């Protein structure tokens, strides 16, 4: 292990602005994405004109996540190419504006296709912004130690996005009726716009400070100089698979897929699908079982009726009555879900800060990755197979550690990727690893856990939280083993400078 090199303590004014813009970008990356689980069920129920607990809502939440992830991966890859073609700062600014204005537009959605379109645009903006920002930061700071330090610290703001969007959502839920309507559509029979519309409108928040600050910060100097001297090669997707880059391209994409696979195949499904099965919620689960069975039967009856059938109103009334009986019990489950989510967010934040601290000490990159991969081999299966049936603080703490070990790897690749691709392919290569490997392949593990493995474990019976927990533990453990093995193939960066 190397001793920490001296790092200049003072940043110039321009460097301060760079750090502020990057931090805003990373924070709102998470903020914009984590709006989806907060607004999607309510928005889809209103736009589909069905009760919140209708199966159509659940089906469309899954479709929305799949469509947006696919769009983010495909267009994010193209956005990475634009980072190399048009410039880091330019594309980063455009991507922030895309993910700022698209949720604002989604707040005015009156149809399902309109809502899906703008949520997909948000996902695309986030996918492009991450790659553009880390590439820009890597080339703004010429000193390797300062670059590692600020890449790590600015990415830590991503974990604050989830905390912020949750707090804003809570405030809007409490004060929504006092807010001006601003021309927002209202649900049938409602006097005020729904809270989910106001939450989407807050997505425009990063646009103003970025618009004010961006003119005062430079484009990557080395990219600009090479482009002006006509020595900058043209970016190409095929160049990523040239003999000298093929290994790093495939390994980083696979490792990114593993990190996202654990996050989506285990951590993300835990809050909604695993938490209700905790021992401390046993009484609530027992009380909800007959009510949910009744709700399923009523919704099947509703979905079988024609849109003009007069009996729909009566059935909808029974569904709402059922929902009213479930609400106080579901509120108790929601409190526990929020607690579980909080532990994951805090674990992720600590993981990003820990990664930033370890980067400062100049540890070899393969060794640094193992610091997080090795404990994950143990903690992930223990959390779902041993601690989940016990519940209590042990499970919550273990789940927080899972968040730490997984989210730290996101920051790891944010710092690593700009080092291993040549200047003209930094955006393209980083986007391939993050968007194709992580966001397209890795996120699909949520479907594997909930739609393939959990139903298989349940046999012919209903899928229960314990089945989802076992599926999440199995999927996470398998991916962790694969990730550990692939980590040995990861090459050490050959250069430490901006080029």
N, C-alpha and C positions, 0 to 999 in steps of 0.2 A: 504494500500500500504506500502511495506517495504521501508526503507531508503536504499540507495545504500551502499553495503559493500565495504570495501577497496579492491582494485584490484592492485596487484603488477604491477608496470609500466613497468618493464624491462622483456623482453623475453630472454631466453637463445638462443644460436646460433642454436641449434637443433629446438627449437620452432619457430624461425624465418623461418627456412627452411620449416617446416611443414606448416606454414601460407602461404608462397610463393607458395608452390606446390598446396595447396588447392585452393588458389586464381586463379592460372593459370587454374586449372581444372574447376572451376565454370565459369570463364570468357569464356573459349573455349567451354564449354557445349552449351552456347547460341550462340556463334560464329558459331559453326558447324551446329546447327539446323537452324539458320536464313539464312544460305547459300541457303537453299532449295527454298524459294520464289524468291531469287535473280538469281539463275542459272537454276531452273527447266524449266521454259517456253522456254528459249533459247536452253537448252540442248535437250529437248524433240522435239522441232521443227527440230533441226538439225538431230537427230537420226531417227526421223520418216520421214524425208525428205518432210516436208510440211511447208507452211508459218506459221509465228508466230501466226497469228490470226485464224488459222484453229481450228474448234471445237475439233478435236482429241487432240490438245495440252491441252486444258482446261480439257478434260476428263481424260487425263493421269496425269495431275497435281494432281487431286483429288485422283486418284488411287494410285499414288506414296505416298501421305500423309497417306492414309489409310493403305497401305501395310507396310510402315516403322513404323507407330504407332503400328500396330499389332505385328510386329516383335520385336519392342522395349519393348512392354509390356510382351510378352511371354518369350523372352530370358532375358529381364531385371529381371524378377522374378527368373529365374534360376540363374542369376548372383548374386542376393541378397543372395541366398542359398550358392553360392560359397564364398561370403564374410564371412559367418559364418564358412564355411568348410575349406577354404584355408588361410584366413587372410585378414584383411582390406587393408593394404598397398599393398599386392601382387595383389589383384584383382583390386584395384584402378589403379595401374600402368599399368596393362594389358589393362584395359578398355580405358585409355587415349591413349595408343598406337593404339588400334583398331580404335578409332575415329580420330586419327591423320593420319594413313596410308590409311584408306578406302576412304576419299575424294581425296587424292593424286592419288589413283588407279582409282577412278571414273573420274578423269580428262582425262584419256586415254581411256575412253569408246568409243567403235565403234558400239555397239548394245544397244538396249533398255534394254534387260534383264541384261546386264552387269552394266548399269547405275543404275537400280533399286536395284540390289544386293548390290552394294557398298554404296548407300545412306541408305539402310536398315541397313547395318553393322554400319554405322556412328550413326544412331539412337540408335542401341543396345548399342554401346559403351557409349553414353551419358547417357542412362537410368541406366546402371550399375555404371558408375562413380559417379553419384550424391549420390546414396545410400552408396557406399563404402567410399566416402570422408566424408560425415557427420558422419558416424559411426566411422571412424578413428579419426577425429577431436575430437569427443565427448569423446573418451577414451584416447587420448594423453594428454589432459589438465585435471588433476585430480581435480583442484579447480573449483567448480561449477560456480562461477562468471566469472572466466577467460574463461571457456568453453563457456558460453552463449555469452560473449562479442565477442570471435573470431569466433564462429559459425555464428553469425549475420554479423560481418564485412566482413568475407571472402565471404559469399554468396552475398554480395552487388556487388561483381565483376561480377556476372552473368549479371547484367543489363548493364554493359559496353560492353559486347560481341556484342550486337546489334549495338551499336554505332561504334565499331571497324570494324565489317564486312562491314558496310555501307561505312565507310571511305575507306577501302581497295578496295571495289568494285568500288568506284568512281575513285580512283587512277589508277586502272587497265584499266578502260574504257578510261581514258585519255592517258595512256602510253603503252597500250597493244601492239601496232605496233612496239614499240622499244624493246620489250622483246625477248629473244632467244626462238626458237621454242621447244627445248628440246625433240624433237621426238613426240610432240603432234600431233594428227590427225587434219586435216583441213576439213572444209566443202567443198562440191562439188563446184569447181570454185573459192574457196577462196585462197589467197596467204598466209594468216597468220592464226594461230589457233584462235578460238573464245575466247572472254574475259572470258566466263564462265569456261573454262578449267583452265585458270590461277588462277581464284578465288578459285576453288576447290583445286588447288595445295597448296595454303596457309594454308589449313587445317592441314598440317604437322607441322606447327610452334610450337605447344606445346610439340612435342615429344622430341626435343633437350634439352630444359631446364629441363624437367622432368627426362630424361635419365641421365643427369648430377647430379641432386640433389637427386634423389630417394635413391641411395646407402648410403647417409649420414643421413637419417632419420630412426627412429625405427618403427617397427611394434607395434601395440597396446600392451602395456606391460601386462595389465590384461588378454587379450585374449591369449597371448603367455604363460603366467604363468599357466593359467588354462589348456591350451592344454598340456603343459609339465608335469603337475601334474596329467593328465588324469582325471580331474574333470570337463572338459568342455563337456556339453551334445551335442549330435549330433543334428544339425538343422533339422527341419521337417516342411513341409507345414501344416500337420494336427495339429501340436502343436499350430498353430496360432488360431485354433478354439476350443481349450480346454476351459472349463468353465471360467477359470481365465483370459483368453486373448481374448475370443470371442468378447466381447463388444468393446474393444479398437481396435481390428483388423477391425471390420466392420465399426465402426464410423470414424476412421482415413481414411479408404479407401473411404468412402462416402464423407467426407469433402474434401479430395484431389480431388475426381471426381468433386465436386462442384467448387472448385477453378479453375481447368483446364477447366471445362465446361464454366465458365464465360469468361475465357481468349480466348478460341477457338470459343465458340458459339457467342461471341459479339465482344471482342476487336480485335481479329485477322481478322475477316471478315470486320471490319470497314474500314481499309486502302484501300483495293482493291474494295470492293463491295458497301460501303456506301459513301465514300468520293466523288465520281463523282456526287452525288446528292445534294451536298451542294449548297446553294443559290448563293455563289460567283462563282460557275462554271456553272451557268444556260446557259450562251451563248455558252460555249464549248459543253455542253450536246446537245443543239439544233443543233449545227453544225455537231456533230458526228452522230446523229441519222440516217440520210439518208446514210451516208458512211458505217456505221455498218450494216445497212439493206442490202446494196449492197454486202458487204463482206460475210455475211451469205449465200446469194444466190450463190455467186461465189464459196465458199468453199463446199457447197452442191453439186454443179456441178462437182467440182474437185474430191470429194470423191466418186462420182458415176462412174467415169471413171476408166478403167483398167490401171494398172501400165505401160503397154506398149502402151497405146493410144497416138498417136502423138499430139492430141489436148490438152493434159495436159499442154504442154509448153505455149500455148497461154493463157490458163486459169490462170496458175501461174503468167504470166506476168500481167494480169489484176488485180490479187490479190495484187501483189507487188505495182502496180500503186495506187490501193486503199489505201494500207498501207502507202504509201508515202504521200497521202493527209491527212491521219489521224494523222501522226506523229507529226507535229507542235502543233496540238490541244492536243494530248495525252501527249506531253511534259509539257504543262501547267497543265494538270490534275495530272501528275506525281509529279510536284513540290508541289502541295497541298497535295498529298498523303505522300510525304516525310515529310512535316511539321506535318501532323497528326501523322505519325509514331514517329517523334522526341518527340512529347508531351507524347506519351505513354511510350517511353523508359525513358524519364526523370522522369515521374511520377513513373515508376517502380523502378528506382534507388533511388528516395527519399523515396519510401515506404520501401525498404530494409534497408536504413540507419535509418529511423524512428523506424523500428522494432528492429534493433540492439540497438538503444538508449533506447527503452522501456524495453528490456530484462535486461539491466544494472540495472534497478530499482526494479527488483524482483517482478513484478506484477503477480498475480495468472494467470495461463495459460488460463483458461476459460474466465476470464475477459479480458485478453490481446487479445484474438481472437475477442471478441465482439467489441473492439475498432475499428476494421476494418470491421466487419460484419454489424454493425448497420448503419454507414453512407452509406454503399453499398446499403442498402435497399432503400435509398432515391436518391442517386446520379445516380445509373445506369438507372432507368426508366426516370429520368429527362433528362439525357444526350441524350437519343435516342428519347423520345417522345416530349420533349419540346425544348431543345437546338439545336438539329440537324436541325429542320426546320428553325431556326433562323440563324444558322451558325456563322461565325465570331469568335472572341476571346473567347466568352463565351463558345461556343462548345469545342474549343481546350483546354481550361482550365479544363472544366468538364471532358473531355476525359482523360486528364492527371491525374486527381483525380481518375478516374476509374482504370487507370493503377496502381496508388499508392495503392489503397485499395485491388486490386487483387493480384499483385505481392508480396506485403508484406506477404500475406498468404503462398506463396511458401516458403519464408524464415522461417516463423513461424513453418511449419511442418518439415523443415530441422533441427530446433533446438529441436522440441518437440519429434519426433519419436524415437531418440535413448534413450530417458528417460523412455519410457513406455513399451519397450520390453526387456526381459531378455537378458543377454550377448550372449547366444548361438543362439538367434533369432533376433538380432538387424538388421542384413542385410536382412534376410528373411522377417521380419515384415515390415521394412521400404520399401522394394521393393514391397511388396504386396500393401501397401497403395499408393505409388507413381506411380508405373508402371501399376498395374491392375486397381486401382481406378482412378488415374489421367490420365495416358497416353493412356490407352485403352478405358476406359468408358468416361472420361471427354472430350477428344479430339473429340469424335464422335458428340459432340454438334455442331460442325461446319457444319456437314452434316444435322443435324436437322434444323438449322437456314436457310441454303441456299437451301436445297433440299426439305424440308417438309413445314416448317412454312411460309417462304417467298412466295413460289408458291401458297399456300393456301390463303394468304392475297391478292395476285394479281388476284385471280379468274381465269378467262379464258384468261386474257391479259398477256403481257410480264412482267417478274419480273423486277421491277425498283429499284433503290437505296433506295427510300423511303420505299418500301416493305421490303427490307433487314434490314433497320434501325429499322422498327417496329418489325420485327421478332427478331432481336438481342436484342432489349429492352425487349420484352416479355420473351424470353428465359432467359436472364440475371436476370430479376426480379424474375421469378419463381425459378431459382436456388438459388438466394440470400435468398429468403424466406426459402427454404428447408435447406440451409446451416445454417441460423440463428437458426432454430429449432434443427438441429442436434448438434449444438455447445453445447447445454445444456447437451447432453449425453456424452460429452468428459470428461474422468476422469482426475483429477489432477495427475501428476507424483508422484509415491510413494517414489522415491529416487531421490537424487540430485547429487550423486557421479557418478563416471565412471561406477559403477556397478548398 
